[in-house]
Amino acid sequence: MSISGISPVTQFLQAQKDEATSAATYAKTDTLTRREVTSFEQDAASITSADGLMKNYSALQVVLGAYGLGSIGNQTALIKKLLTQDPSSSTSLAKSSGNAQWLAFADAFKTMGENGGTATTTPFTSDVISSVVTKFQETQYEESKANTKSGVGNALYFVRSMTSDTTLSGIMSNSKLLNVVETVEGFDPDTFGALDYDQQVRMLGAKIDLKDFSSPEKIQKYAEKYLLMLQINPQTPDEPASLLDLFGGDDSDDGILALFGGSSDTSTSSLF
């Protein structure tokens, strides 16, 4: 049971009824979220380049958060590649990585990527600004301490993000989706995470049935099963990264890009 006496599944179902409204309400009461959204709304329409976005602390935080990429906030070389390469090119990092989140982010700002990081007009139209704010608020709401501790945040994200087109590699590249799936399939996330990638693929591939995600109804049931499994085998949730963690002073290339075998000046190979 949750601290409030309401089961996580019930809490999850209640939160689902109107997550956007709940997220907007949370954003108004959370000082940091409110401040970042206000700053983003004021500045976004004037941003026309990758450099302009990357130099605007609040705007970058909101945009990355909206696409579930807050964890790469201090990986400047990675972000620059995503914003300055044409995502439709097979040689681009977004396309070759197989990471659905990276590709969605790059696609959203492809007017920049197609032109090496600049755009003749801002990609932040009023509709885009509204969409980014809504997604960012939902992410912040899902990552609030209460929702993180209960697992409800991951369940909400899972239902919002999982589709019938999601592949095993797509799940493996998304930490939240992976946590839900490995939990439901009976793996301990800490133990499973200590294995090398090929072992993870073999073990998860042998157990997972992608047909479980063939409809919204099945995805919903899978998320509810995740919350039930947490009641049987509780997990200690990771605390969401602080702003210092996300946007700290590490501008080196020794971060996520190291997985691809080099710095921003070297060629990038496929992760999957």
C-alpha positions in Angstrom: 0.0 0.0 0.0 1.1 3.6 -0.6 1.7 6.0 2.3 -1.8 7.5 1.7 -3.4 4.1 2.1 -4.4 4.0 -1.6 -2.9 1.1 -3.6 -0.5 2.1 -6.4 -2.8 0.6 -9.0 -5.7 2.8 -7.8 -3.4 5.8 -7.6 -2.3 5.0 -11.1 -5.9 4.8 -12.5 -6.8 8.0 -10.8 -3.8 9.8 -12.1 -4.6 8.6 -15.6 -8.0 10.2 -15.7 -6.5 13.6 -16.5 -2.7 13.5 -16.3 -2.3 16.7 -18.2 -4.4 18.6 -15.6 -2.7 17.0 -12.7 0.7 17.7 -14.2 -0.2 21.4 -14.8 -1.4 21.7 -11.2 1.8 20.1 -10.0 3.9 22.5 -12.2 2.2 25.5 -10.6 3.0 24.3 -7.1 6.6 23.3 -7.8 8.6 26.5 -7.8 11.5 25.2 -10.0 9.2 23.8 -12.7 7.1 26.9 -12.8 10.1 29.1 -13.1 11.6 27.0 -16.0 8.4 26.9 -17.9 7.9 30.7 -17.6 11.4 31.3 -18.8 11.0 28.9 -21.7 7.7 30.4 -22.8 9.3 33.9 -22.9 12.4 32.9 -24.8 11.5 30.0 -27.1 10.1 32.0 -30.0 13.4 33.8 -30.5 15.5 30.6 -30.7 16.6 29.7 -34.3 19.7 27.6 -33.8 21.2 24.7 -32.0 23.7 27.0 -30.3 20.9 29.4 -29.2 19.0 26.5 -27.6 22.1 25.0 -25.9 23.1 28.4 -24.5 19.6 28.9 -23.0 19.8 26.9 -19.7 16.0 26.9 -19.0 14.9 26.3 -22.6 17.3 23.4 -23.0 16.1 21.9 -19.7 12.5 22.1 -20.6 13.0 20.7 -24.2 15.1 17.8 -23.0 12.7 17.1 -20.2 9.8 17.1 -22.6 11.4 14.4 -24.7 12.5 12.3 -21.6 16.2 13.2 -22.1 16.9 15.2 -18.9 19.7 12.7 -18.1 21.8 13.8 -21.0 21.7 17.5 -20.0 25.4 17.8 -19.4 26.4 15.8 -22.5 26.9 18.8 -24.8 28.6 16.9 -27.6 25.8 14.4 -27.8 23.1 17.1 -27.8 24.9 19.1 -30.5 25.1 16.0 -32.7 21.3 15.5 -32.3 20.6 19.1 -33.2 23.0 19.6 -36.1 22.7 16.4 -38.1 19.8 15.5 -40.5 17.9 12.8 -38.6 16.7 11.3 -41.8 20.3 10.5 -42.8 21.3 6.9 -42.1 24.7 8.2 -40.9 23.2 10.6 -38.3 23.6 9.7 -34.7 19.8 9.8 -34.1 19.1 7.4 -36.9 22.0 5.0 -36.5 21.7 4.7 -32.7 18.3 3.0 -32.7 17.4 5.1 -29.7 13.8 6.1 -30.2 14.0 9.1 -27.8 17.0 10.5 -29.5 15.3 10.2 -32.9 12.1 11.8 -31.7 14.1 14.7 -30.3 16.1 15.2 -33.5 13.0 14.9 -35.7 11.3 17.6 -33.7 14.1 20.0 -34.5 15.0 18.6 -38.0 14.8 22.1 -39.5 17.9 22.8 -37.5 19.6 19.5 -38.2 19.0 19.7 -42.0 20.9 23.0 -42.0 23.8 22.1 -39.7 22.2 23.6 -36.6 20.4 26.7 -37.9 16.9 27.4 -39.1 15.5 30.3 -41.2 12.6 30.6 -38.8 12.2 29.3 -35.2 11.0 25.8 -34.8 9.2 27.0 -31.7 5.8 27.9 -33.1 3.0 28.5 -30.6 1.8 25.0 -31.0 5.2 23.5 -30.5 5.8 25.6 -27.4 2.4 24.5 -25.9 3.2 20.8 -26.7 6.7 21.0 -25.2 5.4 22.6 -22.0 2.7 20.0 -21.6 5.2 17.1 -22.1 7.7 18.7 -19.7 5.0 19.2 -17.1 3.9 15.5 -17.4 7.5 14.4 -17.1 8.1 16.5 -14.0 4.9 15.2 -12.5 5.8 11.6 -13.2 9.2 12.1 -11.7 7.9 13.8 -8.5 9.0 12.0 -5.4 5.5 10.5 -4.6 5.1 9.1 -8.1 8.7 7.8 -8.3 8.5 6.1 -4.9 5.3 4.2 -5.7 6.2 3.3 -9.3 3.2 5.2 -10.6 5.3 7.7 -12.5 7.0 4.9 -14.5 3.6 3.3 -15.2 2.2 6.6 -16.4 5.2 7.1 -18.7 5.0 3.5 -19.9 1.3 3.8 -21.0 2.1 7.2 -22.6 5.1 6.1 -24.5 4.8 2.4 -25.4 3.3 1.6 -28.8 2.7 -1.5 -30.9 5.7 -0.4 -33.0 8.1 -0.4 -30.0 11.0 -2.9 -30.6 13.2 -4.7 -28.1 16.1 -2.3 -28.9 13.7 0.6 -28.3 12.9 -0.8 -24.9 16.5 -1.4 -24.1 17.5 2.1 -24.9 14.8 3.7 -22.7 15.5 3.3 -18.9 11.9 3.8 -17.8 10.4 1.4 -20.3 13.2 -1.1 -19.5 12.5 -0.9 -15.8 8.8 -1.7 -16.3 9.5 -4.6 -18.6 12.4 -6.2 -16.6 10.3 -6.0 -13.5 7.2 -7.6 -15.1 9.4 -10.3 -16.6 10.9 -11.2 -13.2 14.3 -9.6 -13.4 15.9 -7.6 -10.6 16.8 -4.3 -12.2 20.1 -3.9 -10.3 21.2 -7.5 -11.1 20.1 -7.3 -14.7 21.8 -3.9 -15.1 25.1 -5.4 -14.1 25.1 -7.7 -17.1 26.6 -6.8 -20.4 24.3 -5.6 -23.1 24.4 -8.8 -25.2 23.4 -10.8 -22.2 20.6 -8.5 -21.4 19.3 -8.8 -25.0 19.4 -12.6 -24.9 17.7 -12.9 -21.6 15.0 -10.3 -22.1 14.4 -11.4 -25.7 13.8 -14.9 -24.5 11.1 -13.8 -22.1 9.4 -10.8 -23.6 6.4 -11.1 -25.9 6.0 -8.0 -28.0 2.4 -9.0 -28.6 1.8 -7.8 -25.0 2.1 -4.3 -26.4 -0.1 -4.8 -29.5 -3.0 -2.7 -28.2 -3.6 0.1 -25.7 -5.6 -2.3 -23.5 -2.7 -4.8 -23.3 -0.2 -2.0 -22.6 -2.5 -0.8 -19.8 -2.7 -4.2 -18.3 1.1 -4.6 -18.5 1.5 -1.3 -16.6 -0.9 -2.5 -13.9 1.0 -5.8 -13.6 4.2 -3.8 -13.1 2.7 -2.0 -10.1 1.4 -5.3 -8.7 4.9 -6.8 -9.1 6.4 -3.9 -7.1 4.1 -4.8 -4.2 5.6 -8.3 -4.2 9.2 -7.3 -4.8 9.6 -3.6 -3.8 12.5 -1.7 -5.4 14.4 1.3 -4.1 13.7 4.0 -6.7 16.5 6.1 -8.1 16.1 9.7 -7.1 15.6 12.0 -10.1 18.8 13.7 -11.0 19.3 17.2 -9.6 19.8 20.2 -11.8 23.5 20.2 -10.8 23.7 16.5 -11.9 22.0 17.3 -15.2 23.6 20.6 -16.1 26.8 20.4 -14.1 30.1 21.6 -15.3 31.1 18.5 -17.3 31.5 19.6 -20.9 33.9 16.8 -21.7 33.2 14.2 -24.4 33.6 11.3 -21.9 29.9 10.8 -21.4 27.3 9.0 -23.4 29.2 9.5 -26.6 31.9 7.3 -25.2 29.5 4.4 -25.8 29.9 5.1 -29.5 33.7 4.9 -29.4 34.8 8.5 -29.4 34.3 12.2 -28.9 32.3 14.7 -30.9 35.1 14.8 -33.4 35.1 11.1 -34.2 32.7 8.9 -36.2 29.8 7.3 -34.4 28.9 3.7 -34.6 25.6 2.1 -33.9 24.8 1.3 -30.3 22.6 -1.6 -31.2 
